[in-house]
Amino acid sequence: MRKHDAGNAFTRADRRRLERALPAIQFARIYRRVAAVLAVAEGTPISEVARRTHVARTSVERWVARYLRDRDVRALQDDTRGGRPRLAKPLTKAWLTRVLQRDPRTMGYQATTWTVALLACYCREHCAMPISARTLRRRLRESGFRWKRPRYRFSERAAHVAQKKGLSVAA
């Protein structure tokens, strides 16, 4: 559609329809599209509308064509988008707390503490939640968890430790 064709394609009813639709729109992205199509309908050149809305000229042309095809404001709404499906079981703080309180050894792992890689492996194998270590690390941080290296301590102090340090046994 060329610039001079777009302005002639709109009727007075189209302009009224677009004007009435603007106040009811809740999403900024759709509001911007309807406002851009309305500006073109009022005679503003497509290149000027594209500059004002900070989008490519071809985007404005596409919006105008979509509106004119159906003469309906709903044609400017977003289509369903593809992409990776959401996890079946969301990683909530309660779920993470329950899993992290368990000992990995009781679940068949040969580790005494959880690591991000081990937890991602557990999610993948036992919960059917394929998640990357990077995403899991981000979710743990968002939930308030912090990873600290475990500090190993002897439960009892050996009797000969004082002698090794150079102190007397009586001390």
N, C-alpha and C positions, 0 to 999 in steps of 0.2 A: 504494500500500500504506500503510495507516494504521499508527501506532505500535504499537497493541496487537495487530495481525495478524502483525507480523513475528516476534515471539517465539514465537508458537504454531506457526508454519510449520516450524520447525526440529525435527529429530529428534535423538535421542542419537547416532545414527550420523553425522549432519551435524557435530555438535560435535566428535566424535572425528576425523573426516576433516579438519576445519579445524585442529585442534590438531596432528595429525601432519604436516600440510603446512607449518606455520610454520617449523620448523628447516631445511627443505630449500630455502626460497626464497632466491634470491640478490639480487634487486633490491628496493631499499627501497620503491619505489612499490607493488609488488605485495604486499610484506610488510604494508604499512600497510592495504591493502584487505582482505587476509585477516584481519588482526587486528581490523579494524573489523567485518567480518561475524561473526567469532567472538564479539566483545563483544555484538553484537545477538542472536546465537543464545543467549547466556548470560543474556539478559534485560535488558541495559542499554538504556535508551531511545535511539532514533536521534539525537535532538537532543544527548544527552550524548556519544555516540560522535563525532558531528560536531565538537563543541566540543573534545574531547580530541585528535582527529587534525588539527584546524585545516583542515577542509574544509567545504563547504556541506552542509546536511542532505540536499539532493536528491542529492548525490553518493553519500552513504551509502545512501540509498534505492535508487539505481540499482545499486550494487554488490550489495546484498542481493537485488534482483530478478534480477540476472544469475546469481547463485549458485543461487538457488532454481529458476530456469528449467531448468538442466541438472544441478543438484546435483553440480557438479564445480568444483574449485578452479581449473582451467585457464580457466574462463569469466571469471575476474577478471584474466587477463593482458591486456596491451595488444593492441589490434588493429593491423593494419598502418596506417601513417599516410601520408597523401598529402603533397604538397609538391613542391618543385622537385627533380628528380632530380640526383644527384651528378654532378660533372664526369666525362666519359669518361676524361680524362687528368688525373691529379692534379697540382697545381702543387707539385712537389717542389723542394727546393733545387738538386739536380743539374740538373733541367730548366731552372729559372730561370737558373742559372749559364751553361749552354750558350747559351741565347737571348741573355742580356745581354752575352756576350762577342763576339757577332757585331755587325758594323756594320749599322745599319738601312738604310744606302744600298745594301748588297748585296742586300737583300730587297725593294728597289723603293720604299722610303720616301725622302722628301726631307728627311731630318733626319740630323744627325751624331751625336746621342746619343739614348738611349732616354728617353722620358717615360712616366709611368704611363698616360696616355691612349693613347699610341702602342703600348705593350705590350698594353693591353687590346684595341686594334684588331687587332693581330697575332694575339692569341689567338682573337678572334672570326672573323677572315677565314681564317687559315691552319691553325688547329688545331681548329676547330669547338668552341671553349670559350667560350661567352658568359659573360663575367664583368664585373662592374661595376668602375669605377676604385677605388671605396672598398674593395671586397673584395680587389682586387689589391694595393692599397697595404698593407692589413693583412697579406696573405700575404707580401709582400716584407719587411715589418718582422719577421714571425715567423721568416723564414728568415735574418735577420741582415743584410739589405741595407739600406744607407742611401743616400739620394739627396743628392748634393751638386752644386751648380752648377759647371759646368766653368770652370776658370781658363785664360784664353787668355794665352799667352806668346809673345813673338817668339823664333824659333829663334836668331837672331843679333842682336846689338846694333848698331844703326846707328852709323856713324862720326860722324855729326853730332849725336848725342844729347848728348854732353858739351858741345858748344858751346851748345845750347839751354838747358842747365841753368846756364850761366854759368861753366863751368869751362874751363880751357885745354885745347888739343888734346894737350898733352904729358902731362896727368894721367891 
